[in-house]
């Protein structure tokens, strides 16, 4: 399996690894376990219930005296894939927001992350438009090209991939920050082969982060995205 990592811009303030909690008698992760921590500002992410069927459902975030619980959040319980936590300006107002990345699916060639954004210091959540549904609505996937809202791009040929095989959204969704904008990195595949990725940048509007621009990046998956 490819190394799984969250691609983050160098400007992000990185989180400190959480201390591994004492497992429950059944070997699971207990309620109240700290699964992510950040210093300067001080932030923690904790579980609200024991792990169940490989998932942690419902997480609690604390920043100083403020604590909020997010019942809809879920992430894999394997400590290797615990939440990413960073603080950076995501909406251009020169004030930092909290970016929490939650891994919701993994496997051989699979790495799917969810992005959650909170304001500081009150930890109010800014909804993020789900990238996959939006991209499926806005991008036409052909056998040798993609049609974006503003242009068409030719897909690179891949040995062993039939020319009649249409492109599709692949099995990797990651997140980064480019130029102060939250950006989803979504794999594009033809048959089994990686053929590039779609970069969906977001902008702030009325307390939400909504899609702003779609680009195509043909660089290899393990390379950093184009600036």
C-alpha positions in Angstrom: 0.0 0.0 0.0 1.3 3.4 -0.8 2.4 5.5 2.2 -0.6 7.4 3.5 0.0 11.0 4.5 -1.9 14.3 4.7 -0.4 16.8 2.3 -0.1 20.1 4.2 1.5 23.4 3.1 4.6 24.4 4.9 2.9 27.4 6.5 0.7 25.2 8.6 1.3 24.9 12.3 1.7 21.2 12.9 0.0 19.2 15.6 1.8 17.3 18.3 1.0 13.6 18.3 -1.5 12.6 20.9 -0.6 10.2 23.7 -1.8 6.7 23.0 -4.6 6.0 25.5 -4.9 2.9 27.6 -7.0 0.4 25.6 -10.3 -1.0 27.0 -10.3 -4.6 28.2 -11.4 -5.6 24.7 -8.5 -3.8 23.1 -10.5 -0.9 21.8 -10.1 2.9 22.2 -12.1 4.2 25.2 -14.3 7.2 25.5 -12.3 10.3 26.6 -9.2 9.3 24.7 -7.1 12.1 23.3 -6.5 11.4 19.6 -5.0 14.7 18.4 -3.3 17.6 20.1 -2.0 21.0 19.0 0.0 23.6 20.9 0.0 27.4 20.3 -3.0 27.6 20.4 -3.7 24.7 22.6 -6.3 22.3 21.1 -7.3 18.7 21.8 -9.6 16.2 20.0 -11.1 13.5 22.2 -13.4 10.6 21.7 -16.9 10.6 23.2 -17.6 6.9 22.9 -15.5 3.7 22.6 -14.4 2.6 19.2 -16.9 0.4 17.4 -16.3 -1.7 14.3 -13.1 0.1 13.6 -14.6 3.6 13.8 -14.6 6.4 16.3 -18.0 8.2 16.1 -18.6 11.6 17.7 -15.5 13.7 18.7 -15.0 16.5 21.2 -12.8 19.5 20.5 -11.4 21.7 23.3 -9.7 25.1 22.9 -8.9 26.8 26.2 -12.2 27.2 28.1 -14.3 26.3 25.0 -15.4 22.7 24.4 -17.8 21.5 21.6 -18.9 18.0 20.6 -19.5 17.0 17.0 -21.7 13.9 16.9 -21.5 13.5 13.1 -17.8 13.3 12.9 -16.3 9.9 12.4 -12.7 8.6 11.8 -10.9 5.3 11.8 -9.9 4.0 15.2 -6.5 2.7 14.2 -4.0 5.1 15.8 -2.0 5.2 12.5 -4.9 7.1 11.0 -6.0 9.3 13.8 -7.1 12.9 13.0 -4.8 15.5 11.6 -5.0 18.9 13.4 -3.6 22.2 12.1 -4.2 25.9 12.5 -4.0 28.3 9.5 -6.0 31.0 7.7 -8.5 29.3 5.4 -10.7 32.2 4.4 -8.4 35.2 3.8 -9.4 37.2 6.9 -5.9 37.0 8.4 -7.3 35.0 11.3 -6.5 31.3 11.8 -9.1 28.5 11.6 -8.8 25.0 12.8 -8.5 22.3 10.1 -9.3 18.7 11.3 -8.8 15.9 8.8 -10.6 12.6 9.5 -9.7 9.4 7.7 -12.9 7.6 6.9 -11.7 4.8 4.6 -8.4 3.1 3.9 -7.0 0.0 2.2 -4.7 -1.1 -0.6 -4.7 2.0 -2.9 -7.5 3.6 -0.8 -7.1 6.7 1.4 -10.2 8.9 1.9 -10.1 11.9 4.3 -12.9 14.2 5.4 -12.1 17.9 6.2 -13.8 19.8 9.1 -13.1 23.5 9.7 -13.7 25.3 13.0 -13.4 29.0 13.8 -11.3 30.3 16.7 -11.8 30.9 19.6 -15.4 29.7 19.6 -15.0 26.4 17.7 -18.0 27.0 15.4 -18.0 24.7 12.5 -17.9 26.0 8.9 -19.6 23.4 6.7 -17.4 22.3 3.8 -19.1 21.3 0.5 -18.4 17.6 -0.1 -15.9 17.4 -3.0 -17.0 14.1 -4.6 -20.6 15.0 -5.3 -19.6 18.4 -6.6 -16.9 17.1 -8.9 -19.3 14.4 -10.4 -21.7 17.2 -11.2 -19.2 19.6 -12.7 -16.7 17.3 -14.5 -17.4 15.1 -17.5 -15.2 12.0 -17.6 -14.2 10.7 -21.0 -12.0 8.0 -22.3 -9.1 10.3 -23.0 -10.0 13.6 -21.5 -11.8 15.5 -18.8 -14.2 18.4 -19.4 -13.9 20.9 -16.6 -16.3 23.9 -16.3 -13.9 26.2 -18.1 -11.8 23.9 -20.4 -10.9 20.4 -21.4 -7.7 18.6 -20.5 -6.2 15.5 -22.2 -5.4 12.6 -19.9 -1.9 11.0 -20.2 -1.8 7.5 -21.7 -1.1 4.6 -19.4 0.4 1.3 -20.6 -2.1 -1.6 -20.3 -5.2 0.6 -20.0 -7.7 0.1 -22.8 -8.3 3.2 -24.8 -12.0 2.7 -24.4 -11.8 2.8 -20.6 -13.4 6.0 -19.3 -11.8 8.0 -16.5 -13.4 8.0 -13.1 -12.9 9.5 -9.6 -10.5 7.2 -7.9 -10.0 5.9 -4.3 -8.0 8.7 -2.7 -9.3 12.0 -1.3 -6.8 14.2 0.6 -6.6 17.8 1.7 -4.0 20.6 1.6 -3.9 24.4 1.8 -2.6 26.3 -1.2 -2.4 30.1 -1.2 -4.6 30.3 1.9 -7.3 28.2 0.3 -8.5 24.8 1.5 -8.0 22.4 -1.4 -9.3 18.9 -2.0 -7.0 16.5 -3.9 -9.1 13.8 -5.6 -7.5 11.0 -7.6 -8.5 10.3 -11.2 -8.2 6.8 -12.5 -8.7 4.9 -15.8 -9.3 1.2 -15.0 -6.6 0.4 -12.3 -4.2 3.2 -13.3 -3.7 6.6 -11.6 -3.9 9.3 -14.3 -3.8 12.5 -12.3 -5.9 14.3 -9.8 -8.5 17.0 -9.6 -7.7 20.0 -7.3 -10.8 21.6 -5.9 -10.1 24.9 -4.1 -12.6 26.5 -1.7 -13.6 30.0 -0.7 -15.5 31.3 2.2 -19.1 32.5 1.8 -21.7 33.2 4.5 -20.0 31.0 7.1 -19.4 28.1 4.7 -16.5 26.9 2.5 -17.8 26.4 -1.0 -16.1 25.3 -4.2 -14.2 28.0 -6.1 -12.1 26.5 -8.8 -11.3 23.1 -10.4 -7.9 22.2 -11.8 -6.3 19.1 -13.1 -2.8 18.0 -12.0 -1.1 15.2 -13.9 1.9 14.7 -11.5 2.5 11.3 -9.9 0.4 10.6 -6.8 3.3 10.6 -4.4 4.6 14.0 -5.6 3.3 17.2 -4.1 0.5 19.0 -6.0 1.3 21.7 -8.4 1.3 25.2 -6.9 
